Amino acid sequence: MAELTPETVMRVAREFYDYPMTAETAAVVAKVAQGMLTDALRLSALGLEGVEPPFSYATLMAEAERLRREPSAT
């Protein structure tokens, strides 16, 4: 995977958001974003298609329904 450079981060911030960014800030953002992109690639390689995230809407609704049906503790 190509590396996300601080120069790229500064250019995107400036061109898309008209946001000036220092080189130091861009270096930190690039490092964090690179880590997140690497993790995303690793996750996609696990073959988790069809697995619901723990806080998806469907999961939250099922939990709400379960709690609604539980007898009250009071």
C-alpha positions in Angstrom: 0.0 0.0 0.0 1.2 3.5 -0.8 2.2 5.6 2.1 0.1 8.6 3.0 2.6 11.5 3.3 2.3 14.7 5.3 2.5 16.6 2.0 -0.6 14.8 0.7 -2.5 15.6 3.9 -1.6 19.3 3.7 -2.6 19.4 0.1 -6.0 17.7 0.7 -6.7 20.0 3.7 -5.9 23.0 1.6 -7.5 22.1 -1.7 -10.7 20.4 -0.4 -11.3 22.4 2.8 -9.3 25.6 2.4 -7.6 24.6 5.7 -4.0 25.6 6.3 -2.1 22.9 8.2 1.4 22.9 9.7 3.9 20.3 8.7 3.9 18.9 12.2 0.2 18.5 12.3 0.1 17.0 8.8 2.8 14.5 9.9 0.6 13.4 12.9 -2.5 13.2 10.8 -0.7 11.1 8.1 0.7 8.7 10.7 -2.7 8.1 12.3 -4.5 7.9 9.0 -1.9 5.4 7.7 -2.5 3.2 10.7 -6.3 3.3 10.2 -5.9 2.4 6.5 -3.6 -0.5 7.4 -6.1 -1.8 10.0 -8.9 -1.5 7.5 -7.0 -3.6 5.0 -6.3 -6.2 7.6 -10.0 -6.3 8.6 -11.2 -6.7 5.0 -8.8 -9.7 4.6 -10.6 -11.5 7.4 -13.7 -12.3 5.4 -16.2 -10.8 7.8 -18.9 -10.1 5.2 -22.3 -10.6 6.8 -21.1 -10.1 10.4 -23.0 -7.3 12.0 -21.0 -4.7 13.9 -21.7 -4.8 17.7 -23.5 -1.5 17.6 -25.4 -1.7 14.3 -28.9 -0.4 14.1 -30.3 -3.9 13.9 -28.4 -5.0 17.0 -29.5 -1.9 18.9 -33.2 -2.5 17.9 -33.0 -6.2 18.9 -31.5 -5.3 22.3 -34.2 -2.6 22.8 -36.9 -5.2 22.0 -35.4 -7.7 24.4 -35.3 -5.1 27.2 -38.9 -4.1 26.4 -40.1 -7.7 26.9 -38.1 -8.3 30.1 -40.3 -8.1 33.2 -39.6 -4.9 35.2 -37.2 -5.3 38.2 -39.3 -2.9 40.3 
